[in-house]
Amino acid sequence: MKFSLKIFVAFVALSIFLISCRTSDDPVTPPSVNELEGLVKVKEFSNDTHTIELYTATGTTQLGYNDLKFRIKNKASNQYEKNVSVNWSPVMHMTSMSHSGPKSSITKVTPNGTLYTGYLVFQMPQNATEYWDLKFDYSINGTAYTATTVVDVPDSTKRRVNSFLGSDNTKYIVAYIEPRTPKVAVNDMTLGVWKMQDMMTFPVVDGYTVKIDPRMPGMGNHGSPNNVNATQTSPGKLYNGKLSLTMTGYWKINLQLANSAGTVLKGEEVTDQNPASSLFFEIEF
C-alpha cells in the first residue's frame, strides 16, 4: 500500500511538471493594440497607389504647433504599410511668394505598427487667396512616391505662435505647445523655438532661454509665483519650463527670448509702466 501511494504521488508531481512546462512553452498571443486610440481623423488623400490618413487629437489642424499622426494604406492590398521612409514639406502659397515652416523628422509610433508621427508649425493663417499644402515624399522597398494635400489653417482667437525679427536680424518662430488643458496649478510648459535659415528651412534654435511672466490683464495684471523659464534638455529638442496659473480665466503669457549669452532678442519686461510684452501667448480656461 505504501508503494502504491508513492507511485501515485510521483505520478501527480510529474503530471504537474509536464503541464507547467507545456504551458510555459505555449506561444502567448499579445493583446491587440488600437494605434488610433485618442486620435481623430483629419482627412485622407491619395495618389495612384496609396491613401494617406492624417490624424490629430482633435481632428483638426491649427495655426501654430500641430502634433500629427498618419498611416499609409496600399490600395491594391488594402493593408497599411509598415516600412516607409517619409519626408514631408509644408508650404504656404502666398500671392507674391511661397515659404515653408518648422517641421520635425518623422518616426514610427511603435516598431511593428503602421502609425507614423511628427510635428508641423503653421506660423500664419490661410485667407481667401493664400493657403497651406503638405507634400509627402516617401519610398517603400526602393520605390518612390509622392502625394500632396491642402491643409486647413484658420486664424485663431488666441495667440499661440509668434513670428518676428529679432534684434540680431534673424527671423524667429516661437510656438506654444503645452499645457493643452491648463489647470489651476504649476503646469508643465512646453514650447518651441525655431529660426528661418531660408524660405524653406526652419531649424530648431539651440541653447536659448524663453523667459515666462504670466499675467491676468482683467484682474489688475497680477502675476503668479513659481514660474520656471523654458530651456532645452538637449540640442534639437523643444523647450520646457513651468507655468503657474493661480485661477481660471484669461491669461497673457508674456515672453522674452534671450540668446545663449543672455541678450534679449525680443520681448520686454513687464513693469508698472509697461503692462505687457510684445512677445506673448494667450490662454483662457
C-alpha positions in Angstrom: 0.0 0.0 0.0 2.9 2.3 0.8 4.5 1.5 -2.6 1.3 2.4 -4.4 0.9 5.7 -2.6 4.5 6.7 -3.5 3.8 5.9 -7.2 0.6 7.9 -7.1 2.3 10.9 -5.6 5.2 10.7 -8.1 2.7 10.4 -11.0 0.8 13.6 -9.8 4.1 15.5 -9.4 5.2 14.5 -12.9 1.9 15.5 -14.4 2.0 18.9 -12.8 5.6 19.4 -14.1 4.7 18.4 -17.6 1.7 20.7 -17.7 3.7 23.6 -16.3 6.4 23.1 -19.0 3.9 22.8 -21.8 2.1 25.9 -20.6 5.3 28.0 -20.4 6.3 26.9 -23.9 2.9 27.8 -25.5 3.1 30.9 -27.6 1.4 33.9 -26.0 -0.8 36.0 -28.2 -0.1 39.7 -27.5 -3.1 41.8 -26.8 -4.3 43.8 -29.7 -3.3 47.5 -29.7 -5.5 50.2 -31.1 -3.0 52.6 -32.6 -5.6 55.2 -33.2 -6.8 55.5 -29.6 -7.3 59.1 -28.7 -6.9 60.3 -32.3 -9.5 61.7 -34.7 -9.1 61.6 -38.5 -8.4 65.0 -40.0 -8.6 63.9 -43.6 -7.4 61.3 -46.1 -5.8 61.9 -49.6 -4.5 59.7 -52.3 -2.2 59.1 -55.2 -2.5 56.2 -57.7 -1.1 53.6 -55.2 -1.8 54.7 -51.7 -4.2 56.5 -49.4 -2.7 58.6 -46.6 -4.8 59.1 -43.4 -3.9 62.1 -41.3 -4.8 62.3 -37.6 -4.6 64.6 -34.6 -6.1 64.6 -31.1 -8.8 67.0 -32.1 -9.5 66.0 -35.7 -8.3 69.5 -36.9 -5.2 71.3 -37.8 -4.5 74.7 -36.4 -2.4 77.9 -36.5 0.8 77.2 -34.6 2.1 73.8 -33.4 0.5 70.6 -34.7 1.3 67.1 -33.4 0.3 64.9 -36.4 0.0 61.2 -36.9 -0.6 59.4 -40.2 -0.6 56.0 -41.8 -0.4 54.9 -45.4 -2.7 52.2 -46.9 -1.9 50.3 -50.1 -5.0 50.5 -52.3 -4.3 47.1 -54.0 -3.8 45.0 -50.9 -5.9 47.2 -48.5 -3.1 46.8 -46.0 -1.3 49.5 -44.1 2.4 49.9 -44.9 4.9 49.2 -42.1 8.2 50.1 -43.6 8.1 53.5 -45.1 10.8 56.2 -45.4 9.0 59.6 -45.3 9.9 63.2 -45.7 7.2 65.9 -45.6 7.2 69.6 -46.6 4.5 72.2 -45.6 4.3 75.1 -48.0 2.4 78.4 -47.6 1.4 79.6 -51.1 1.2 83.4 -50.9 0.3 85.7 -53.8 3.8 87.0 -54.1 5.9 84.0 -52.9 5.9 80.7 -51.1 7.6 79.6 -47.9 7.7 76.6 -45.5 7.6 76.4 -41.7 9.1 74.4 -38.9 8.8 70.7 -39.1 10.2 67.6 -37.3 11.6 64.4 -38.8 9.1 61.5 -38.9 9.3 58.4 -36.7 7.2 55.3 -36.1 5.0 55.3 -33.0 5.8 51.6 -32.4 8.4 49.5 -34.2 5.9 46.9 -35.5 3.0 49.3 -36.0 1.6 51.3 -39.0 1.3 54.7 -37.4 3.9 57.5 -38.0 4.3 60.7 -36.1 5.9 64.2 -36.2 5.1 67.9 -35.8 4.5 70.8 -38.1 4.2 74.5 -37.2 2.0 76.8 -39.3 3.1 80.3 -38.5 0.4 82.2 -40.4 -3.2 81.5 -41.2 -4.8 80.9 -44.6 -7.1 83.5 -46.2 -9.2 83.8 -49.3 -6.3 83.6 -51.7 -3.4 82.2 -49.7 -3.2 78.6 -48.4 -1.0 75.8 -46.9 -0.4 72.5 -48.5 1.5 69.5 -47.3 3.6 67.3 -49.6 4.7 63.7 -48.7 7.7 62.3 -50.4 8.1 58.6 -49.4 9.6 55.4 -50.5 8.7 51.7 -49.9 11.1 48.9 -50.9 13.1 51.3 -53.1 10.1 52.7 -55.0 9.4 56.5 -54.6 6.0 58.0 -54.3 4.6 61.5 -53.7 1.2 62.9 -52.5 0.1 66.4 -51.7 -3.0 67.8 -49.9 -4.3 71.2 -48.9 -4.2 71.7 -45.1 -6.8 73.8 -43.3 -5.1 76.5 -41.1 -7.8 79.0 -39.9 -7.0 82.1 -37.9 -7.0 81.7 -34.1 -8.8 83.9 -31.5 -5.8 83.4 -29.1 -2.2 83.9 -29.9 -0.3 80.5 -29.9 2.5 81.3 -32.3 4.8 84.3 -32.8 6.8 85.0 -36.0 9.2 88.0 -35.7 12.5 89.6 -36.5 14.9 89.5 -33.5 17.3 92.3 -32.7 20.1 90.2 -34.2 18.3 90.5 -37.6 17.2 86.8 -37.5 13.7 85.8 -38.1 12.3 83.5 -35.3 9.2 81.5 -34.7 8.1 80.7 -31.1 5.1 78.4 -30.7 3.0 77.3 -27.6 2.6 73.5 -27.2 1.7 72.6 -23.6 -0.3 72.6 -21.5 -3.1 71.7 -23.9 -5.6 71.6 -20.9 -4.3 74.2 -18.4 -5.1 73.7 -14.7 -5.0 75.9 -11.6 -1.6 74.6 -10.7 2.0 74.8 -11.7 1.8 73.3 -15.1 4.5 71.7 -17.2 5.0 74.0 -20.1 6.4 73.1 -23.5 7.1 75.5 -26.4 9.3 75.5 -29.5 11.8 78.0 -30.9 12.9 77.9 -34.5 14.7 80.3 -36.8 14.4 80.9 -40.6 17.6 79.7 -42.3 16.0 80.3 -45.7 12.4 80.4 -47.0 12.1 76.6 -46.9 14.3 75.7 -43.9 13.4 76.4 -40.2 15.8 74.6 -37.8 15.3 74.4 -34.0 17.2 77.1 -32.1 19.6 75.6 -29.5 20.7 77.0 -26.2 18.4 79.9 -25.8 16.0 80.8 -22.9 12.4 81.9 -23.1 11.5 84.0 -20.0 7.9 83.5 -18.8 5.8 86.0 -17.0 2.0 85.1 -17.0 -0.4 87.9 -16.1 -4.2 88.4 -15.9 -4.9 91.7 -17.6 -8.5 91.7 -16.4 -7.5 91.2 -12.7 -5.1 94.1 -12.2 -2.5 92.4 -14.3 -1.4 90.3 -11.4 1.2 87.6 -11.9 1.9 84.2 -10.3 4.7 82.6 -8.3 6.9 79.6 -9.1 7.2 80.0 -12.9 10.3 78.5 -14.4 11.8 79.9 -17.7 11.8 77.5 -20.6 15.1 75.9 -21.7 16.2 72.8 -23.6 17.3 69.5 -22.1 19.5 68.8 -25.1 20.2 70.3 -28.6 17.4 69.8 -31.2 14.7 69.4 -28.6 11.7 71.5 -27.6 11.8 73.9 -24.6 10.4 73.1 -21.2 9.5 75.2 -18.2 6.9 75.7 -15.5 3.7 77.8 -15.9 2.0 78.8 -12.7 -1.8 79.6 -13.1 -3.5 80.6 -9.9 -7.1 80.9 -11.1 -9.2 80.3 -14.1 -9.8 83.0 -16.7 -7.8 84.8 -19.4 -4.0 84.8 -19.1 -1.4 86.6 -21.2 1.9 84.8 -21.0 4.5 87.5 -21.5 7.7 86.2 -23.0 11.3 87.3 -23.6 13.6 85.4 -26.0 17.2 85.5 -24.8 20.2 84.0 -26.6 22.9 81.9 -25.1 24.8 85.0 -23.9 21.6 86.2 -22.1 20.9 89.0 -24.6 17.2 89.6 -25.0 16.4 89.4 -28.7 12.6 90.1 -28.5 10.2 90.9 -25.7 10.1 93.4 -22.8 9.9 93.0 -19.1 6.5 93.7 -17.5 6.6 96.6 -15.1 4.1 99.1 -13.8 4.9 101.4 -16.7 4.9 98.5 -19.3 2.0 96.2 -18.7 2.7 93.7 -21.4 5.5 92.3 -23.6 5.3 92.5 -27.4 6.1 88.7 -27.4 3.4 86.6 -25.8 0.9 83.7 -25.8 -2.7 83.8 -24.7 -4.8 81.1 -23.0 -8.2 81.0 -21.4 -9.7 78.2 -19.3 
